[in-house]
Amino acid sequence: MYTTSNQSYGQFAHVSTAKNNYFSHGSDSTELYKSNPQKIISQQNNNEKYFSKLDYGTSLNHFDLKNNQKYTQKSEFNRQLESYNENISTIDTESLGLPNIGNSCYMNSILQCLFNTKKLFEYFINGTNLIESPNSYLTEEFGKLLTTTFSKSITYDNLLDAIYRFKESIGELSLTFTGYSQNDAHEFLQFLLDKINKELNQAKNIIEKYSEFKPSSSIILLDKIAEEWKLFSMKRENSIITNTFQGHLINEIVCSCKNKSYTFENPLDLSLDLPIYKSSHSYGGKILLSLSECLNEFIKEVSIPEYICSKCKQKGKSKKKAMIWKQPQILIIHFKRFISDKYGRLEVLKNPISFPLSGLDLQTYTHRDSKEQRGKYKLYGIINHYGNLESGHYTSIIYNEEKDKWIQYNDSIKDQIEKRDIQEFSQNSSEPYLLFYKRV
């Protein structure tokens, strides 16, 4: 379902000859691989054997980076900087790779996708946030890091300093992300968007305490109720974050007595269950799913045992169906790969999922009475997760529209991916964890 507040090295990997074959979540993946940088690996079921967990520990800070790690990351930085065209402006349209400062790949992968969200990029490049919100510490550090990452005149030390300042600002606001421990990319995304949204909130009459939405008694038509909800919401939240990522979700609740009621939500991402027991397809011995199957699972009708009908006062006789009411400009899809079994034990679902690179249509999943703007979606960002609960790694894949090319970011390392390979990747990969689509 939509959530408001709560990956795939192998096919595009450099070959490594290191001995160990696993990563920790956010591990230091900055060793430069001594292979052909354009080589594409397509052995889906043997992803992890090409990578090593470097022995740098999990609590690195600005003062104890080992020389070999800093050297290799700086070398990669210089390689990328040399590729810039000196004849264009001081701001490039292709971001640099981000050095890993100790278990920070979850952060780096999210930042690459957000930095390459065009509307967000333009907002911060223009410096709008500094004018609108003078008390936005985290937002300012985010904006500084973004502009630094795209600058053609930046030095490695400037980039590293900007990353540490941003990481420190995160730690001051959340104990979860303090220090250099392993973390979940989706949880970090939710935290970051929520905090920036609060710092940039331009709502004129911010409602500090929660108040229940109650439509006017004279309103009967659902689209009119939804419009009141929209206005109600804008009194609470109005920022570049809500205007870019926020969608509206409607929950239709129907009791056996025929009584209907509605609730609304304003999510920033769409979190989808994986219906692994319902698909009839398989790939590599695992059930092959599609994005459409996951979306169908999202809108299915479910019983709500604890719900008490407002009309007949009976408990457990109602069912709920969730659908999209307002489609967001930027659609973030989260696959629930980390789940608990019936005994409460966590496990990772590594089922391959196919998803479209373009032409994603949400018509089937949008409420029939909605008159909000609609459109099809084009993919521009992927966050991949490799490994398991004990050890894993995040990378990101970005589509650069201005240069018409796909780029993989493995912390500080970045390389172009052939279009035919990203097409194949989108059909049977088990690593995609988050997808970023823009409405076109």
ZAGUTOR-766887 format. One line per field, with one value per residue (C-alpha): y, x, z; residue number from 1; residue in one letter. Coordinates in steps of 0.02 Angstrom, whole numbers, plus 32768, in hexadecimal, padded with zeros to 4 digits. Layout:
// ZAGUTOR-766887
north [Y, ...] .
east [X, ...] .
up [Z, ...] .
nr [NUM, ...] .
rest [a, ...] .
// end
This chain:
// ZAGUTOR-766887
north [8000, 80B5, 80E5, 8193, 81A8, 80A4, 7F15, 7EDE, 7EDF, 7E42, 7E73, 7F18, 7EEC, 7EFD, 7E54, 7E49, 7DC6, 7DE6, 7D52, 7D7F, 7D7A, 7DE1, 7E94, 7EDE, 7F58, 7FF7, 7FA3, 7FFC, 7FCE, 804C, 7FDD, 7FFD, 7F5C, 7F2F, 7EF3, 7F3B, 7FC8, 7FAB, 7EF0, 7EBC, 7E24, 7DCC, 7D33, 7D5B, 7CCA, 7CE8, 7DA1, 7DA5, 7D41, 7DD5, 7E46, 7E52, 7E9E, 7F10, 7F07, 7FB9, 7F98, 7FE6, 8084, 80ED, 81A8, 823E, 8227, 816E, 8148, 80D0, 8115, 8090, 80AF, 816B, 8158, 80E7, 8154, 81F0, 819B, 8171, 8225, 8268, 81EF, 822D, 82E4, 82D4, 8297, 833C, 83AB, 844E, 84AE, 84A1, 84F8, 84E3, 8470, 83C9, 8362, 82C1, 82A8, 826A, 81C8, 81DA, 8197, 8115, 815B, 80BB, 8053, 80E2, 808D, 8092, 8150, 8164, 8101, 8168, 820B, 81E0, 81C1, 8260, 82C9, 828A, 82B6, 834A, 83B5, 83A0, 83C0, 8464, 849C, 848A, 84C4, 8567, 8577, 858D, 8531, 85AE, 863B, 85E3, 858C, 85E1, 8559, 84C2, 8477, 83CB, 8415, 848D, 8401, 8398, 842A, 844B, 8394, 8391, 8429, 83E8, 8340, 8391, 8418, 8410, 8476, 8409, 83B7, 830C, 8357, 83CE, 833C, 82D3, 8364, 8382, 82CB, 82CA, 836B, 8322, 827E, 82DD, 8342, 829E, 8257, 82F0, 82D2, 8214, 8195, 8110, 8162, 819C, 8155, 80D9, 8041, 7FE0, 8026, 800A, 8079, 8086, 80BC, 813F, 8180, 8193, 81EB, 8263, 8294, 82AB, 831D, 8388, 8396, 83D6, 8452, 8497, 8490, 852F, 850A, 85AC, 855C, 84C6, 8458, 8422, 83A1, 8319, 833F, 82C9, 82F8, 8312, 8343, 83BC, 8366, 83A9, 8355, 82AF, 829A, 8240, 82B4, 8348, 82F1, 82CE, 8385, 83B7, 8339, 8386, 8435, 83F0, 839F, 843B, 8497, 8419, 83FB, 845B, 844A, 8415, 8365, 8356, 83AB, 8330, 8288, 828A, 8228, 8213, 816A, 8144, 80B2, 807B, 801B, 7FB7, 7F5F, 7EC9, 7F3E, 7F9F, 8036, 808B, 80FC, 8146, 8174, 81CE, 81C6, 8231, 81BD, 81E8, 8139, 809C, 8004, 7F5F, 7EAD, 7E22, 7DA3, 7D13, 7C8C, 7CCA, 7CD5, 7C44, 7C7C, 7C4E, 7C7F, 7C29, 7BBD, 7C53, 7C98, 7D24, 7DB9, 7E54, 7F04, 7EF6, 7E5B, 7EBC, 7F4E, 7ED7, 7E93, 7F44, 7F6D, 7EC7, 7ECA, 7E93, 7E72, 7EE6, 7E7F, 7F0D, 7F8D, 7FBE, 7FFB, 80AA, 8077, 7FC7, 7FCF, 7F1E, 7EEC, 7E87, 7E8F, 7F0F, 7F05, 7F87, 7FAC, 8027, 8085, 811B, 81BE, 8239, 81FB, 824B, 82A5, 8233, 8181, 8123, 8069, 8002, 7F44, 7EF3, 7E79, 7E76, 7E1B, 7DB4, 7CFF, 7CB5, 7C9A, 7D50, 7D2C, 7DA7, 7D6E, 7DBC, 7D97, 7D88, 7D68, 7DB9, 7E43, 7E87, 7F3E, 7FB5, 8037, 80A6, 80A9, 8079, 809B, 80AA, 80B6, 800A, 8038, 80E6, 8101, 8113, 81B3, 8211, 82A6, 82CB, 82DA, 8233, 81F8, 816D, 8159, 8146, 80F6, 815E, 810F, 8063, 8036, 7F85, 7F1C, 7E8A, 7E08, 7DD4, 7E0D, 7DFC, 7E46, 7EAC, 7F40, 7FCA, 8015, 8089, 8091, 8139, 816C, 8211, 8259, 82E9, 8271, 81E0, 815D, 80E9, 80F6, 8080, 80CF, 805D, 80DF, 813F, 80D1, 80F5, 80A6, 80AF, 801E, 7FEC, 8002, 7F4C, 7F15, 7F83, 7F41, 7E8E, 7EBE, 7F03, 7E5C, 7DE0, 7E31, 7E01, 7E9A, 7F34, 7F78, 8026, 806C, 8125, 8155, 8201, 822A, 825B] .
east [8000, 8032, 809F, 80B9, 814A, 8175, 83BC, 8431, 84E2, 84F7, 84BA, 8518, 85AE, 8669, 86BF, 8720, 87A1, 8797, 8783, 86E9, 8641, 85C6, 859E, 8559, 84C9, 8522, 85CD, 8663, 865B, 86D9, 8765, 8785, 876D, 87FA, 8790, 8745, 86D6, 8657, 8643, 8591, 8571, 84CD, 84D9, 8441, 8452, 850B, 8508, 8563, 85FE, 8641, 864E, 86AD, 868D, 8721, 876D, 8750, 86D9, 8630, 8657, 86C4, 86C6, 8718, 87B8, 87DF, 87BF, 8845, 88BB, 8898, 87DC, 87EF, 886B, 87FE, 8764, 87C7, 880C, 875B, 8726, 87B2, 8784, 86D0, 8701, 8773, 86E0, 8682, 8673, 86CC, 8669, 85C3, 8586, 85D0, 8540, 8540, 84A3, 84F6, 851C, 85C1, 85CD, 85C4, 8651, 8622, 864B, 8624, 8587, 853A, 8506, 844F, 845F, 84C2, 8446, 83B2, 840E, 8436, 837E, 8346, 83D1, 8399, 82E3, 82DA, 825C, 82BD, 8363, 8326, 82DD, 8381, 83F2, 838E, 83A7, 82ED, 82F4, 836B, 82F1, 8252, 828D, 8315, 830F, 832B, 83CF, 83BB, 8371, 8403, 8483, 8420, 841F, 84D9, 8502, 8495, 84E6, 8592, 8570, 8545, 85CC, 8659, 86CE, 86C1, 8756, 8754, 876C, 86DA, 866B, 86A1, 8685, 85D6, 85A9, 85E5, 8587, 84E8, 8500, 851C, 847D, 841E, 8466, 8434, 837E, 8374, 83C6, 83A4, 841A, 849D, 854A, 8578, 850C, 84AB, 8401, 8371, 8369, 82AB, 82A5, 832A, 82C7, 822A, 8288, 82E1, 8246, 81E2, 8265, 8281, 81C5, 81B3, 8241, 81FC, 8145, 80F4, 8044, 7FF9, 7F90, 7FF3, 7F88, 7FFA, 7F85, 7F31, 7E7C, 7E04, 7DCE, 7D12, 7CC6, 7C36, 7B91, 7B45, 7BC8, 7B96, 7C02, 7CA5, 7D0D, 7CCF, 7CFF, 7DAB, 7DBF, 7D99, 7E1B, 7E99, 7E7C, 7E7F, 7F27, 7F74, 7F54, 7FC6, 804C, 8087, 813B, 81A7, 81A2, 80E4, 80D0, 814B, 8133, 808B, 7FF7, 7F49, 7F05, 7E4D, 7E11, 7D60, 7D13, 7C74, 7C12, 7BA0, 7B10, 7B3D, 7B7D, 7C13, 7C97, 7D39, 7DE3, 7E73, 7F30, 7FBB, 8050, 80FB, 811C, 80BC, 80F1, 80C0, 80B2, 80FA, 8070, 80EB, 8066, 7FF5, 8066, 8071, 8117, 81C5, 8278, 8315, 82AE, 8257, 81AA, 81B3, 8145, 8115, 80F5, 8042, 8026, 8068, 7FF4, 7F60, 7F89, 7F8A, 7ED8, 7E87, 7DF7, 7E25, 7DC3, 7DDB, 7DAB, 7DBE, 7D57, 7CAD, 7C2C, 7BEA, 7B3B, 7B16, 7B9A, 7BD1, 7C88, 7CE7, 7C66, 7CC0, 7D3C, 7DB6, 7DF6, 7E85, 7E9B, 7EFB, 7E9B, 7F22, 7FB8, 805D, 80D4, 815E, 812A, 819C, 8179, 81BC, 81BD, 81A6, 8236, 8259, 81CA, 81A4, 816B, 80E1, 815E, 8195, 823C, 827B, 82A4, 82D1, 8267, 82DC, 8256, 827B, 8201, 81E3, 81B6, 81A2, 8225, 819D, 80E1, 80AF, 7FF3, 7F9C, 7EEE, 7EBB, 7EF1, 7EA2, 7DF1, 7D73, 7D28, 7DCC, 7DDE, 7E91, 7F16, 7F55, 7FE0, 805A, 80FF, 81B4, 823A, 82D2, 8318, 8333, 8379, 83BA, 83DD, 8457, 8473, 840A, 83D9, 8489, 84EA, 84B6, 84DB, 8479, 8499, 8435, 8414, 83E5, 83A2, 83EE, 836E, 83DA, 8464, 83EF, 844F, 8440, 84C4, 84E8, 8526, 8584, 85B0, 8642, 864A, 85D9, 85CF, 855A, 84E3, 84AC, 83F3, 83DE, 8426, 83B3, 8322, 8353, 836F, 82BF, 8273, 82B9, 8321, 8312, 836D, 82FF, 82C1, 8284, 824C, 823E, 81C4, 8197, 80EF, 80FC] .
up [8000, 7FFD, 8090, 80D2, 8146, 8139, 7EF5, 7E54, 7E3B, 7DD7, 7D2E, 7D28, 7D92, 7D87, 7DA1, 7E42, 7E71, 7F2C, 7FA0, 8004, 7FAC, 800F, 8042, 80E0, 80C9, 8097, 8093, 804C, 7F95, 7F58, 7F1B, 7E64, 7E05, 7D8F, 7D01, 7C64, 7CA7, 7C1C, 7C3A, 7C5F, 7CCA, 7CA8, 7D18, 7D84, 7DFC, 7E23, 7E49, 7EEE, 7EBF, 7E5D, 7EF4, 7F96, 803F, 805F, 810C, 8144, 81D4, 81F1, 8253, 81E0, 81FA, 81AA, 820B, 81FA, 8142, 810A, 8089, 8008, 800F, 8002, 7F74, 7F0C, 7F24, 7EF9, 7E5D, 7E25, 7E4A, 7DDA, 7D4F, 7D4F, 7D58, 7CC1, 7C58, 7C6C, 7BD4, 7BFE, 7B7D, 7BD8, 7C76, 7D24, 7D52, 7CF9, 7CDA, 7D16, 7DCD, 7E11, 7E72, 7F2F, 7F9C, 801E, 80CB, 8129, 810C, 80AA, 8008, 8040, 804C, 7FAA, 7F43, 7F82, 7F66, 7EB1, 7E8B, 7EE2, 7E94, 7DE8, 7E08, 7D91, 7DEF, 7E92, 7E39, 7DEE, 7E94, 7EF1, 7E65, 7E64, 7F20, 7F40, 7FE6, 8036, 8014, 804A, 80E8, 8151, 81D7, 8168, 81A1, 8152, 80B4, 80A0, 80B2, 8034, 7FBA, 7FD1, 7FB3, 7F17, 7EC8, 7EF9, 7EA8, 7E00, 7E05, 7D85, 7DF2, 7E8D, 7EE3, 7F35, 7FE2, 7FC5, 7F93, 8027, 809E, 8058, 8070, 8125, 814D, 8103, 8162, 8204, 81EA, 81D3, 8273, 82D7, 82A9, 82B7, 8329, 82A6, 822B, 82A9, 828C, 8205, 8223, 81A0, 816F, 80F8, 805D, 805E, 8115, 80F0, 805B, 80C4, 814E, 80D8, 8075, 8115, 8166, 80CB, 80B5, 8167, 8154, 80B1, 80E0, 809E, 80DC, 811E, 81A6, 81E1, 8250, 82DD, 8328, 82C4, 8299, 8242, 8193, 818E, 80E6, 80DE, 8105, 8063, 7FF6, 7FAB, 7F0F, 7F31, 7EC4, 7F2A, 7FCC, 7F83, 7F54, 8008, 8041, 7FCA, 800F, 80C1, 809D, 8052, 80F5, 8148, 80C5, 802D, 7FF2, 7F60, 7FAB, 7FB1, 7F08, 7EB9, 7F0E, 7F65, 7F22, 7F6C, 7F9C, 7FBC, 8027, 8003, 8094, 8074, 80FD, 80E0, 810C, 806C, 80CA, 8076, 80C0, 8081, 80C7, 8072, 8080, 8037, 8019, 7FD5, 7F93, 7F65, 7FC9, 7F77, 7FB8, 7F4D, 7F25, 7F17, 7F30, 7EA4, 7E0D, 7D94, 7D47, 7D7F, 7D57, 7D96, 7E0C, 7E5C, 7E3C, 7DBC, 7DE5, 7D85, 7DC1, 7D85, 7DF2, 7E88, 7E61, 7E4F, 7EFB, 7F3D, 7F04, 7F34, 7FB0, 8060, 80FF, 8194, 822F, 82AD, 824E, 8298, 821B, 8242, 820A, 8249, 82D5, 82A9, 82B5, 8234, 81A8, 813B, 80AD, 806F, 7FC1, 7FA7, 7F04, 7EC4, 7EBD, 7E8B, 7E29, 7E60, 7DEB, 7E27, 7E52, 7EC9, 7ED3, 7F64, 7F5C, 8006, 7FF9, 80B4, 810B, 81A5, 8198, 8204, 8292, 8290, 823D, 81BB, 810C, 8065, 7FCC, 7F37, 7EB5, 7E0C, 7DDB, 7D2C, 7D17, 7C83, 7C57, 7C0E, 7BF1, 7CA3, 7CAB, 7D55, 7D0B, 7D4C, 7DFC, 7E01, 7E43, 7DB7, 7E00, 7E0A, 7D97, 7DC8, 7D41, 7CFF, 7C90, 7C6C, 7CC7, 7C8E, 7CFA, 7D27, 7DC5, 7E12, 7EBC, 7EC8, 7F61, 7F62, 7FE8, 807D, 812B, 8170, 80DF, 8049, 7FDB, 7F82, 7ED7, 7E68, 7DAD, 7D62, 7CB8, 7C80, 7C09, 7BCC, 7B98, 7B6F, 7BCF, 7C65, 7CED, 7D7E, 7E1F, 7E97, 7F1A, 7ECE, 7E33, 7D9F, 7CF2, 7C5E, 7C3D, 7B8F, 7B6C, 7B38, 7BDF, 7C47, 7BE1, 7C0A, 7CBF, 7CCE, 7C9A, 7D18, 7DA1, 7E59, 7E9F, 7E7B, 7F21, 7EF2, 7E4A, 7E1E, 7D93, 7D50, 7D03, 7C4C] .
nr [1, 2, 3, 4, 5, 6, 7, 8, 9, 10, 11, 12, 13, 14, 15, 16, 17, 18, 19, 20, 21, 22, 23, 24, 25, 26, 27, 28, 29, 30, 31, 32, 33, 34, 35, 36, 37, 38, 39, 40, 41, 42, 43, 44, 45, 46, 47, 48, 49, 50, 51, 52, 53, 54, 55, 56, 57, 58, 59, 60, 61, 62, 63, 64, 65, 66, 67, 68, 69, 70, 71, 72, 73, 74, 75, 76, 77, 78, 79, 80, 81, 82, 83, 84, 85, 86, 87, 88, 89, 90, 91, 92, 93, 94, 95, 96, 97, 98, 99, 100, 101, 102, 103, 104, 105, 106, 107, 108, 109, 110, 111, 112, 113, 114, 115, 116, 117, 118, 119, 120, 121, 122, 123, 124, 125, 126, 127, 128, 129, 130, 131, 132, 133, 134, 135, 136, 137, 138, 139, 140, 141, 142, 143, 144, 145, 146, 147, 148, 149, 150, 151, 152, 153, 154, 155, 156, 157, 158, 159, 160, 161, 162, 163, 164, 165, 166, 167, 168, 169, 170, 171, 172, 173, 174, 175, 176, 177, 178, 179, 180, 181, 182, 183, 184, 185, 186, 187, 188, 189, 190, 191, 192, 193, 194, 195, 196, 197, 198, 199, 200, 201, 202, 203, 204, 205, 206, 207, 208, 209, 210, 211, 212, 213, 214, 215, 216, 217, 218, 219, 220, 221, 222, 223, 224, 225, 226, 227, 228, 229, 230, 231, 232, 233, 234, 235, 236, 237, 238, 239, 240, 241, 242, 243, 244, 245, 246, 247, 248, 249, 250, 251, 252, 253, 254, 255, 256, 257, 258, 259, 260, 261, 262, 263, 264, 265, 266, 267, 268, 269, 270, 271, 272, 273, 274, 275, 276, 277, 278, 279, 280, 281, 282, 283, 284, 285, 286, 287, 288, 289, 290, 291, 292, 293, 294, 295, 296, 297, 298, 299, 300, 301, 302, 303, 304, 305, 306, 307, 308, 309, 310, 311, 312, 313, 314, 315, 316, 317, 318, 319, 320, 321, 322, 323, 324, 325, 326, 327, 328, 329, 330, 331, 332, 333, 334, 335, 336, 337, 338, 339, 340, 341, 342, 343, 344, 345, 346, 347, 348, 349, 350, 351, 352, 353, 354, 355, 356, 357, 358, 359, 360, 361, 362, 363, 364, 365, 366, 367, 368, 369, 370, 371, 372, 373, 374, 375, 376, 377, 378, 379, 380, 381, 382, 383, 384, 385, 386, 387, 388, 389, 390, 391, 392, 393, 394, 395, 396, 397, 398, 399, 400, 401, 402, 403, 404, 405, 406, 407, 408, 409, 410, 411, 412, 413, 414, 415, 416, 417, 418, 419, 420, 421, 422, 423, 424, 425, 426, 427, 428, 429, 430, 431, 432, 433, 434, 435, 436, 437, 438, 439, 440] .
rest [m, y, t, t, s, n, q, s, y, g, q, f, a, h, v, s, t, a, k, n, n, y, f, s, h, g, s, d, s, t, e, l, y, k, s, n, p, q, k, i, i, s, q, q, n, n, n, e, k, y, f, s, k, l, d, y, g, t, s, l, n, h, f, d, l, k, n, n, q, k, y, t, q, k, s, e, f, n, r, q, l, e, s, y, n, e, n, i, s, t, i, d, t, e, s, l, g, l, p, n, i, g, n, s, c, y, m, n, s, i, l, q, c, l, f, n, t, k, k, l, f, e, y, f, i, n, g, t, n, l, i, e, s, p, n, s, y, l, t, e, e, f, g, k, l, l, t, t, t, f, s, k, s, i, t, y, d, n, l, l, d, a, i, y, r, f, k, e, s, i, g, e, l, s, l, t, f, t, g, y, s, q, n, d, a, h, e, f, l, q, f, l, l, d, k, i, n, k, e, l, n, q, a, k, n, i, i, e, k, y, s, e, f, k, p, s, s, s, i, i, l, l, d, k, i, a, e, e, w, k, l, f, s, m, k, r, e, n, s, i, i, t, n, t, f, q, g, h, l, i, n, e, i, v, c, s, c, k, n, k, s, y, t, f, e, n, p, l, d, l, s, l, d, l, p, i, y, k, s, s, h, s, y, g, g, k, i, l, l, s, l, s, e, c, l, n, e, f, i, k, e, v, s, i, p, e, y, i, c, s, k, c, k, q, k, g, k, s, k, k, k, a, m, i, w, k, q, p, q, i, l, i, i, h, f, k, r, f, i, s, d, k, y, g, r, l, e, v, l, k, n, p, i, s, f, p, l, s, g, l, d, l, q, t, y, t, h, r, d, s, k, e, q, r, g, k, y, k, l, y, g, i, i, n, h, y, g, n, l, e, s, g, h, y, t, s, i, i, y, n, e, e, k, d, k, w, i, q, y, n, d, s, i, k, d, q, i, e, k, r, d, i, q, e, f, s, q, n, s, s, e, p, y, l, l, f, y, k, r, v] .
// end
